[in-house]
Amino acid sequence: MKRITIFMGVLCLMLSSVAFAGAYHAPVQEPSLLFLTVGFGYSWSEDANVKANPSFWDPAKQGYNSDLDSSEVYSAGLGMRVSPLLALAVDVSRRPSFKYEKFQSPAGPQPVGFIGEKTRFFDLTNTSVMFNVMLFGRGIYHQLLLSLGHHITVEPVIGGGIGVAYNTVENFHSVTATQTGGFNNVNSIGDDRTITSFAWQLMAGLHVAIGQRASVDLGYRYFDGGDFEGPNYVHSVSGVTSSGLSVPPWKGNLCSNEAFINFNYLV
């Protein structure tokens, strides 16, 4: 509910910002078959609902759940402006810098292999391929189009998409609070793991057309990158093995709030 409220609030703001455009009769870009798009942005993750199977992983007072901090976003795609109302597009986006960090202290009896107080770490990289549908204000109501001169127009745009996400957990390890020889011990070092998940997104923003071919989209996007899993094989497990061990993987979900800017060119 919270994410839908944010999306609707941004949408209402964008619509109201151009609602007075009825006083203008702006020149508009004619629909073209294809456009290229390149985008940049920043992504702030929500709690990732991280869970670890207690049959192997230590119980901890702090649990395992946390957010994944933030990441920059890079995207590129190809689309088709079907009409003044509708555009379809396919894009590939990469979010390379999400990070998990969680301090843990013991809860209850210490199991075999317990390594005491520790900080857990891993990095998450998300690559998504999305099919998007976008609706433009002028196609809904002509007075939602605002002219800022002979060569620039502004209108609201909303959209959504579905696709596939490739989520990779890497640099998985734990650093203990105790030291050996003046150095913290590193344990539970996991292999990189990539899984494929269903992904979806919603967006609301402004479409700024510049001349006959160039345009810029900027706004807010809610992104659900689907499930991810930690490694199912770890090394250097204190008190259990020094060579490696198959383990139940951690599980989580990537959800984030994003600010973006996309640069488009009609071809």
Secondary structure as the mmCIF struct_conf table of DSSP 4:
data_model
#
loop_
_struct_conf.conf_type_id
_struct_conf.id
_struct_conf.beg_label_comp_id
_struct_conf.beg_label_asym_id
_struct_conf.beg_label_seq_id
_struct_conf.end_label_comp_id
_struct_conf.end_label_asym_id
_struct_conf.end_label_seq_id
HELX_RH_AL_P HELX_RH_AL_P1 LYS A 2 SER A 17
TURN_TY1_P TURN_TY1_P1 VAL A 18 VAL A 18
HELX_RH_3T_P HELX_RH_3T_P1 ALA A 19 ALA A 23
HELX_LH_PP_P HELX_LH_PP_P1 GLN A 29 PRO A 31
BEND BEND1 LEU A 33 LEU A 33
STRN STRN1 PHE A 35 SER A 45
STRN STRN2 LYS A 51 LYS A 51
TURN_TY1_P TURN_TY1_P2 PRO A 54 PHE A 56
BEND BEND2 TRP A 57 TRP A 57
HELX_LH_PP_P HELX_LH_PP_P2 ASP A 58 PRO A 59
STRN STRN3 ALA A 60 ALA A 60
TURN_TY1_P TURN_TY1_P3 LYS A 61 GLN A 62
BEND BEND3 TYR A 64 TYR A 64
STRN STRN4 SER A 70 ARG A 81
BEND BEND4 SER A 83 LEU A 85
STRN STRN5 LEU A 86 GLN A 104
STRN STRN6 PRO A 106 PRO A 106
BEND BEND5 GLY A 108 PRO A 109
HELX_LH_PP_P HELX_LH_PP_P3 GLN A 110 PRO A 111
TURN_TY1_P TURN_TY1_P4 VAL A 112 GLY A 113
BEND BEND6 GLU A 117 GLU A 117
STRN STRN7 LYS A 118 PHE A 136
HELX_RH_AL_P HELX_RH_AL_P2 GLY A 137 ILE A 140
HELX_RH_3T_P HELX_RH_3T_P2 HIS A 142 LEU A 144
STRN STRN8 LEU A 146 SER A 147
BEND BEND7 LEU A 148 HIS A 151
STRN STRN9 ILE A 152 THR A 180
TURN_TY1_P TURN_TY1_P5 GLY A 181 GLY A 182
STRN STRN10 PHE A 183 ASN A 187
STRN STRN11 ILE A 189 GLY A 190
STRN STRN12 ARG A 193 ILE A 210
TURN_TY1_P TURN_TY1_P6 GLY A 211 ARG A 213
STRN STRN13 ALA A 214 GLU A 229
BEND BEND8 ASN A 232 ASN A 232
STRN STRN14 TYR A 233 HIS A 235
STRN STRN15 VAL A 237 VAL A 237
TURN_TY1_P TURN_TY1_P7 SER A 238 VAL A 240
STRN STRN16 THR A 241 THR A 241
BEND BEND9 SER A 242 SER A 243
STRN STRN17 LEU A 245 SER A 246
HELX_LH_PP_P HELX_LH_PP_P4 PRO A 248 TRP A 250
STRN STRN18 LYS A 251 LEU A 266
#
